[in-house]
């Protein structure tokens, strides 16, 4: 099990719209099966998607910043 968990690219997974659609696709019918009202299910799905958007933005900005730092360091090495 630990071997499988090491091979997961979490940055890619957490920024995937398909992953979050799958999460919503699992959570919402499960909630409906337990008798949760439609309005609560809709709110939960909205919260999940809003959270996914924030996570994707944060990871995306982190990658951009990381690449910017890497390219700046490369330029400094080439100029120095």
N, C-alpha and C positions, 0 to 999 in steps of 0.2 A: 504493500500500500504506500509506504513512504517513497518508494522508487517512482511510482506514478505521480505523486504530488510534486516531486522535484522537477519533472519534465513539463509542468504546466507553465506557460508564459502568461503570468498574471496581468502584466501591463496590457498585453494584447486582448486577453479575455475580458478584463474589466472595461475596456473601451469598445468592445464589440456590441453593436446594436442587436445582433442576433442573440447574443448571450442574455441580454436584458429582456428581450422579447420572450425568450424561453423561460426566464424566471417568472415574468408576469403570466405567461401561459401556463405555468405550473401552479402558481400561488392563487390566481383568481378562481379557477375551477375547484381547487381544494377548499377555499373559503366558502364557495357556494355549496359544496357538498356538505359542509358543516352547518349550513343554515344561516350564514352571515348575510345580512341584507345587501341588496344590490348597490345601494349608495355607499356603504362602507367598503365594499369590494372595489368600486370605482375610485374611491379616495385612496385606498391602499395601492392600487395599480398606478395612480398618478404620482404618489409619493415615491414608489420604486423607480419610475421613469425619471422623475426629477432628480433623485439621488444618483441615478446612472449618468445623467447629463452632467452633474457636478463632478462626479468621479472621472468621467472621460475628459472633461475640460482640465481638471487639475493634472491628470497624468499627461495629457497632450502638451500643456504648457511646460510641465517639467521636462519633457523630452525636448521641446524646442529650446528651452534654456540650457539644457545639457549640451545639445548640439552647438549652440552659440558659444558656450564656454570652450568646448573642444576645438572649434574652428579658430577661436581667438588665441588659444594656447598654441595651435599649429602655426598660425601666422607669426606669433612672437618668436617661436623657435626658428622659423625660416628667416626672419628679419634680424635675429640676434646673432 
